Amino acid sequence: MVSLTSPPSFCRIQLQETRFFSTPLLPPCRIEFPNPKCKTVVVECRVTSANNASPPSTALAKEPHKYFDHAVITVRGGDGGHGAVLNQKVKEEKETKNWKKSSFKRDFDGSIVLPLGGHGGDVLVYADESKDTLLEFHNKGRFNAKRGGNVDAMGLLTSHLRDGLAAPTLRIAVPLGTVVKSKRGKTLADLAQPGDEVIVARGGQGGISLLEMPQNKRKKMMALTTNVMRDESDKVLVHGQPGEEVKLELILRVVADVGLIGLPNAGKSTLLAAITLAKPDIADYPFTTLMPNLGRLGGDPSLGAGMYSSEATLADLPGLIEGAHLGKGLGRNFLRHLRRTRLLVHVVDAATEDPINDYRTVREELRMYNPEYLERPYIVVLNKIDLPEVKDRLPLLTREILRIGNDGAASEQKEQSEVAAQLLSDESDKKERTLEDYPLPLSVVGVSVLKGIRIKEMLKEIRAALRKCKDSNEA
């Protein structure tokens, strides 16, 4: 809004303050200039500094666990470089006859090859072992490759002309286990191994160069090269093509051989710290673990030289609660990180009022989210057996856990007897399956992670289970 007042000596114009950025305003300025109707016009204004950008959102700093494994970015390949409109000044007929003897670059058919604009840079996404999260892509969500170089020409065709420089490929590093999807949900690549890469956006092709010749010379020139400009509309061919722009969805799935699952405060982080060199946050309150922690389990020393091939990666996932498959707690955000695991280690706090119910709760959440999780080999670890009341009821808890499920022989017999029913209604049978219909644990081990009791027995069972998984995969 502008308000104009006309006092007898001068006019004053007041400009309404407008803020485009959330930054402090600079000191007000006062400008005076003559006015034909009155003696002076005074303009008072406030200028907002455009150099200081608005502060970033604090959501990433406060709740990084909600953003570390998912991001949406936009990538654009570089535009192609432009060609050039060239001309050849022919003064004498001798020079025209010497075209074939000149040092111009020629194609297989003898025609002169004119220079091209440089190719725009491609955009490539690759897996990098040094990356852990996708948080950086929330601060920078757009990546543009460089454009190709133009043909460096002054309008005159010479033998020294070269193609425009091709732009380098823009390489974007993501953590291992990142799934790259397009905007429509199509999976472009699953970068699960170091060095895996995929080109997500292509750079534009460079423009061609054209010869601009007089009408009477055009027919002769077309015998030497086809890139002769016929009219003004051909100049469109000189321009480089734009690069491809794509919107991508990045989803991180942790790459681990063993997944530690259980209720909050069951002792998963303590277990990871006890058997690996990882240092996760450990406290006596729920949901201490907000993001998966990875640790490296050493190989089995009894294998000799083969111990290095028996190493495994362990992932400590945030605790699950009842209703996690519906989004309660932090469970649903991290249940997808179990997809790459070969073995599950179910940690149960044996000091609670009902450990069996806690065990069933987590198993039920896995079944509701993805029934295939229950088909995988798993081990049950009963923690805190150093307490006297837990040590006394450890045999009872072991027997109760081994009742929840069936062994391999029973499952094979059931499958053979119900082949016809499964063929008719396979989907309905999967929905009706209960926890007792899925395989039993490979073993149940009682430990005290904090006191270091029976840790070696637990490691022995984990390594034996990993060998079984490896043998079954090879078979």
Solvent accessible surface area in square Angstrom, and as a share of the most:
residue,aa,sasa,rsa
1,M,182,0.81
2,V,97,0.56
3,S,57,0.37
4,L,116,0.58
5,T,79,0.46
6,S,88,0.57
7,P,46,0.29
8,P,137,0.86
9,S,54,0.35
10,F,59,0.25
11,C,6,0.04
12,R,56,0.20
13,I,39,0.20
14,Q,98,0.44
15,L,81,0.40
16,Q,120,0.54
17,E,78,0.35
18,T,75,0.43
19,R,124,0.45
20,F,158,0.66
21,F,80,0.33
22,S,76,0.49
23,T,9,0.05
24,P,111,0.70
25,L,47,0.24
26,L,83,0.41
27,P,112,0.71
28,P,83,0.52
29,C,48,0.28
30,R,131,0.48
31,I,89,0.45
32,E,99,0.44
33,F,93,0.39
34,P,116,0.73
35,N,41,0.21
36,P,135,0.85
37,K,191,0.81
38,C,23,0.14
39,K,153,0.65
40,T,36,0.21
41,V,5,0.03
42,V,3,0.02
43,V,20,0.11
44,E,65,0.29
45,C,28,0.17
46,R,118,0.43
47,V,79,0.46
48,T,20,0.11
49,S,15,0.10
50,A,72,0.56
51,N,144,0.74
52,N,82,0.42
53,A,83,0.64
54,S,65,0.42
55,P,97,0.61
56,P,114,0.72
57,S,87,0.56
58,T,82,0.48
59,A,37,0.29
60,L,35,0.17
61,A,88,0.68
62,K,154,0.65
63,E,64,0.29
64,P,32,0.20
65,H,17,0.07
66,K,104,0.44
67,Y,64,0.24
68,F,6,0.02
69,D,5,0.02
70,H,62,0.28
71,A,2,0.01
72,V,72,0.42
73,I,1,0.01
74,T,26,0.15
75,V,0,0.00
76,R,64,0.23
77,G,1,0.01
78,G,2,0.02
79,D,46,0.24
80,G,0,0.00
81,G,0,0.00
82,H,66,0.29
83,G,9,0.09
84,A,15,0.12
85,V,40,0.23
86,L,0,0.00
87,N,49,0.25
88,Q,39,0.17
89,K,142,0.60
90,V,29,0.17
91,K,173,0.73
92,E,105,0.47
93,E,117,0.53
94,K,149,0.63
95,E,77,0.34
96,T,29,0.17
97,K,144,0.61
98,N,73,0.38
99,W,9,0.03
100,K,152,0.64
101,K,168,0.71
102,S,40,0.26
103,S,90,0.58
104,F,31,0.13
105,K,147,0.62
106,R,73,0.27
107,D,68,0.35
108,F,191,0.79
109,D,98,0.51
110,G,36,0.35
111,S,26,0.17
112,I,7,0.03
113,V,58,0.33
114,L,4,0.02
115,P,10,0.06
116,L,79,0.39
117,G,8,0.08
118,G,3,0.02
119,H,60,0.27
120,G,2,0.02
121,G,1,0.01
122,D,23,0.12
123,V,0,0.00
124,L,14,0.07
125,V,0,0.00
126,Y,47,0.18
127,A,4,0.03
128,D,35,0.18
129,E,121,0.54
130,S,88,0.57
131,K,66,0.28
132,D,112,0.58
133,T,38,0.22
134,L,0,0.00
135,L,42,0.21
136,E,83,0.37
137,F,7,0.03
138,H,70,0.31
139,N,116,0.59
140,K,115,0.49
141,G,32,0.31
142,R,105,0.38
143,F,27,0.11
144,N,86,0.44
145,A,13,0.10
146,K,143,0.61
147,R,105,0.38
148,G,1,0.01
149,G,25,0.24
150,N,77,0.39
151,V,11,0.06
152,D,127,0.66
153,A,27,0.21
154,M,187,0.83
155,G,20,0.20
156,L,81,0.40
157,L,9,0.05
158,T,50,0.29
159,S,40,0.26
160,H,151,0.67
161,L,28,0.14
162,R,166,0.61
163,D,77,0.40
164,G,11,0.10
165,L,149,0.74
166,A,72,0.56
167,A,17,0.13
168,P,90,0.57
169,T,63,0.37
170,L,53,0.26
171,R,126,0.46
172,I,8,0.04
173,A,17,0.14
174,V,0,0.00
175,P,4,0.02
176,L,43,0.21
177,G,0,0.00
178,T,0,0.00
179,V,4,0.02
180,V,0,0.00
181,K,42,0.18
182,S,20,0.13
183,K,152,0.64
184,R,238,0.87
185,G,43,0.41
186,K,141,0.60
187,T,72,0.42
188,L,65,0.32
189,A,19,0.15
190,D,69,0.36
191,L,3,0.01
192,A,22,0.17
193,Q,110,0.49
194,P,71,0.45
195,G,54,0.52
196,D,46,0.24
197,E,92,0.41
198,V,29,0.17
199,I,68,0.35
200,V,12,0.07
201,A,1,0.00
202,R,138,0.50
203,G,8,0.08
204,G,5,0.05
205,Q,103,0.46
206,G,19,0.18
207,G,4,0.03
208,I,53,0.27
209,S,0,0.00
210,L,6,0.03
211,L,0,0.00
212,E,76,0.34
213,M,9,0.04
214,P,76,0.48
215,Q,138,0.61
216,N,115,0.59
217,K,65,0.28
218,R,47,0.17
219,K,171,0.72
220,K,110,0.47
221,M,2,0.01
222,M,90,0.40
223,A,86,0.67
224,L,20,0.10
225,T,3,0.02
226,T,111,0.65
227,N,38,0.20
228,V,7,0.04
229,M,9,0.04
230,R,155,0.57
231,D,80,0.42
232,E,114,0.51
233,S,79,0.51
234,D,14,0.07
235,K,81,0.34
236,V,109,0.62
237,L,95,0.47
238,V,13,0.08
239,H,107,0.48
240,G,15,0.14
241,Q,103,0.46
242,P,97,0.61
243,G,7,0.07
244,E,83,0.37
245,E,85,0.38
246,V,28,0.16
247,K,92,0.39
248,L,1,0.01
249,E,48,0.22
250,L,0,0.00
251,I,19,0.10
252,L,5,0.02
253,R,42,0.15
254,V,10,0.06
255,V,50,0.29
256,A,4,0.03
257,D,33,0.17
258,V,0,0.00
259,G,0,0.00
260,L,0,0.00
261,I,4,0.02
262,G,1,0.01
263,L,41,0.20
264,P,28,0.18
265,N,64,0.33
266,A,2,0.02
267,G,15,0.14
268,K,12,0.05
269,S,15,0.09
270,T,30,0.18
271,L,0,0.00
272,L,0,0.00
273,A,37,0.29
274,A,54,0.42
275,I,22,0.11
276,T,12,0.07
277,L,173,0.86
278,A,19,0.15
279,K,191,0.81
280,P,16,0.10
281,D,104,0.54
282,I,95,0.48
283,A,39,0.30
284,D,132,0.68
285,Y,125,0.48
286,P,82,0.52
287,F,62,0.26
288,T,26,0.15
289,T,13,0.08
290,L,70,0.35
291,M,60,0.27
292,P,19,0.12
293,N,40,0.21
294,L,89,0.44
295,G,8,0.08
296,R,127,0.46
297,L,4,0.02
298,G,37,0.36
299,G,4,0.03
300,D,19,0.10
301,P,91,0.57
302,S,95,0.61
303,L,76,0.38
304,G,44,0.42
305,A,98,0.76
306,G,29,0.28
307,M,55,0.24
308,Y,155,0.59
309,S,83,0.53
310,S,26,0.17
311,E,59,0.26
312,A,0,0.00
313,T,24,0.14
314,L,0,0.00
315,A,1,0.01
316,D,0,0.00
317,L,6,0.03
318,P,2,0.01
319,G,5,0.05
320,L,8,0.04
321,I,50,0.26
322,E,129,0.58
323,G,6,0.06
324,A,0,0.00
325,H,30,0.13
326,L,131,0.65
327,G,43,0.42
328,K,117,0.50
329,G,40,0.38
330,L,22,0.11
331,G,1,0.01
332,R,115,0.42
333,N,60,0.31
334,F,3,0.01
335,L,1,0.01
336,R,50,0.18
337,H,1,0.00
338,L,0,0.00
339,R,100,0.37
340,R,52,0.19
341,T,6,0.04
342,R,77,0.28
343,L,0,0.00
344,L,1,0.00
345,V,0,0.00
346,H,2,0.01
347,V,1,0.01
348,V,4,0.03
349,D,22,0.12
350,A,0,0.00
351,A,38,0.29
352,T,48,0.28
353,E,173,0.78
354,D,71,0.37
355,P,5,0.03
356,I,30,0.15
357,N,80,0.41
358,D,27,0.14
359,Y,0,0.00
360,R,82,0.30
361,T,24,0.14
362,V,1,0.01
363,R,6,0.02
364,E,56,0.25
365,E,6,0.03
366,L,0,0.00
367,R,42,0.15
368,M,95,0.42
369,Y,47,0.18
370,N,31,0.16
371,P,55,0.34
372,E,113,0.51
373,Y,1,0.00
374,L,0,0.00
375,E,82,0.37
376,R,50,0.18
377,P,49,0.31
378,Y,3,0.01
379,I,1,0.00
380,V,0,0.00
381,V,0,0.00
382,L,1,0.00
383,N,7,0.04
384,K,65,0.27
385,I,13,0.07
386,D,52,0.27
387,L,64,0.32
388,P,97,0.61
389,E,99,0.44
390,V,0,0.00
391,K,137,0.58
392,D,116,0.60
393,R,68,0.25
394,L,28,0.14
395,P,75,0.47
396,L,90,0.45
397,L,9,0.04
398,T,34,0.20
399,R,126,0.46
400,E,53,0.24
401,I,1,0.00
402,L,78,0.39
403,R,161,0.59
404,I,12,0.06
405,G,14,0.13
406,N,27,0.14
407,D,75,0.39
408,G,48,0.46
409,A,74,0.58
410,A,47,0.36
411,S,28,0.18
412,E,107,0.48
413,Q,131,0.58
414,K,81,0.34
415,E,96,0.43
416,Q,140,0.62
417,S,88,0.57
418,E,64,0.29
419,V,76,0.44
420,A,71,0.55
421,A,48,0.37
422,Q,62,0.28
423,L,144,0.72
424,L,159,0.79
425,S,47,0.30
426,D,66,0.34
427,E,137,0.61
428,S,46,0.30
429,D,38,0.19
430,K,112,0.47
431,K,162,0.69
432,E,127,0.57
433,R,73,0.27
434,T,72,0.42
435,L,7,0.04
436,E,68,0.31
437,D,34,0.18
438,Y,2,0.01
439,P,46,0.29
440,L,46,0.23
441,P,11,0.07
442,L,76,0.38
443,S,22,0.14
444,V,29,0.16
445,V,6,0.03
446,G,3,0.03
447,V,0,0.00
448,S,2,0.01
449,V,8,0.05
450,L,149,0.74
451,K,133,0.56
452,G,46,0.44
453,I,68,0.35
454,R,103,0.38
455,I,26,0.13
456,K,170,0.72
457,E,81,0.36
458,M,0,0.00
459,L,28,0.14
460,K,147,0.62
461,E,60,0.27
462,I,0,0.00
463,R,39,0.14
464,A,27,0.21
465,A,3,0.02
466,L,13,0.06
467,R,97,0.35
468,K,122,0.52
469,C,8,0.05
470,K,91,0.38
471,D,88,0.46
472,S,75,0.48
473,N,107,0.55
474,E,128,0.58
475,A,121,0.94
